[in-house]
């Protein structure tokens, strides 16, 4: 498959989902072509992300549940 023919919105969505990107790369050219054709009629970002997410099996999806994103940066103070 010529990646220059990949729609920009689909390419961006795939590259932001590592598990989906790995799965896409492992697909045959025929499977990639069919997947790209499925994306042609999609107009919204949410629909594209849902389509890309469908490449990833449930057990491969990251288990990230953060109630408060600021908790990532909390820790012992310096000085």
Buried (B, 14 or more C-beta within 10 A) or exposed (E): BEEEEBEEBBBBBBEEBEBBBEBBEEBEEEEBEEBBEEBEEBEEEEBBBEBBEEBBEEEEEEEEEEEEEEEEEEEEEEE
